[in-house]
Amino acid sequence: NVISSGIIYNSFSEEIKTRVKSAGINNDSSGDIFFETVDGKIIIYGNSNEITKKNTVLEQILKDLKNDNVYYSIIDLRISDNPVVK
């Protein structure tokens, strides 16, 4: 998953790359990849399956959140067909 986090980061759009401060892997049995943004938000990416789909969903979520001026702390993309924003 360490290598996968680099592959995922490189697949991000330039706009998302500028938002990402760090990457990590959950220290539990899931080993989910996550990213922390410069403003303290967490993006739980899960594994490296469906990178293109997850990136498209992430871009749309970020656009919608910005347009609606919604407060959030976590974006969970582990299930790309059903992302969760908390």
C-alpha positions as CSV (number, residue, x, y, z in Angstrom):
1,N,0.0,0.0,0.0
2,V,2.9,2.4,0.4
3,I,3.7,2.1,-3.3
4,S,0.0,2.3,-4.1
5,S,-0.3,5.6,-2.2
6,G,2.3,7.1,-4.5
7,I,0.6,5.8,-7.6
8,I,-2.7,7.3,-6.3
9,Y,-1.1,10.6,-5.5
10,N,0.5,10.8,-9.0
11,S,-2.9,10.1,-10.6
12,F,-4.6,13.1,-8.8
13,S,-5.3,16.3,-10.7
14,E,-3.0,19.2,-10.0
15,E,-5.7,20.9,-7.9
16,I,-6.0,17.9,-5.6
17,K,-2.2,17.5,-5.4
18,T,-1.9,21.0,-4.1
19,R,-4.4,20.2,-1.3
20,V,-2.7,17.0,-0.1
21,K,-0.2,17.5,2.8
22,S,0.6,13.9,3.6
23,A,-0.4,10.2,3.0
24,G,-0.6,7.3,5.3
25,I,-1.8,3.8,5.9
26,N,-4.2,2.9,8.7
27,N,-2.5,0.9,11.4
28,D,-5.3,-1.7,11.5
29,S,-6.1,-4.9,9.6
30,S,-7.7,-2.9,6.7
31,G,-4.5,-1.1,5.8
32,D,-6.6,1.6,4.2
33,I,-4.7,4.4,2.4
34,F,-5.6,7.9,3.5
35,F,-4.5,11.4,2.6
36,E,-4.5,14.5,4.9
37,T,-5.1,17.9,3.3
38,V,-3.3,21.1,4.1
39,D,-6.5,22.3,5.9
40,G,-6.7,19.2,8.2
41,K,-9.3,17.2,6.3
42,I,-8.9,13.4,5.8
43,I,-9.6,11.5,2.6
44,I,-10.0,7.8,3.2
45,Y,-9.1,6.3,-0.1
46,G,-9.2,2.6,0.9
47,N,-7.2,0.4,-1.5
48,S,-5.9,1.2,-5.0
49,N,-8.8,-0.4,-6.8
50,E,-10.8,1.8,-9.2
51,I,-8.3,4.7,-9.0
52,T,-9.9,6.6,-11.9
53,K,-13.4,6.2,-10.6
54,K,-12.4,7.3,-7.1
55,N,-10.5,10.3,-8.4
56,T,-13.5,11.4,-10.5
57,V,-15.8,11.0,-7.5
58,L,-13.4,12.9,-5.2
59,E,-13.2,15.8,-7.7
60,Q,-17.0,16.0,-7.9
61,I,-17.3,15.9,-4.1
62,L,-14.8,18.6,-3.6
63,K,-16.4,20.8,-6.2
64,D,-19.9,20.3,-4.6
65,L,-18.6,21.0,-1.1
66,K,-16.9,24.1,-2.3
67,N,-20.0,25.4,-4.1
68,D,-22.3,24.6,-1.2
69,N,-19.8,25.9,1.4
70,V,-20.3,22.8,3.6
71,Y,-18.1,22.0,6.6
72,Y,-16.7,18.4,6.6
73,S,-13.7,16.7,8.1
74,I,-13.7,13.3,6.3
75,I,-14.3,12.1,2.8
76,D,-14.5,8.3,2.7
77,L,-14.0,6.8,-0.8
78,R,-13.6,3.1,0.2
79,I,-16.8,2.3,-1.5
80,S,-16.6,4.4,-4.7
81,D,-20.3,3.9,-5.5
82,N,-21.3,5.2,-2.1
83,P,-18.8,7.8,-0.8
84,V,-19.4,9.2,2.6
85,V,-18.8,12.8,3.7
86,K,-18.7,13.5,7.4
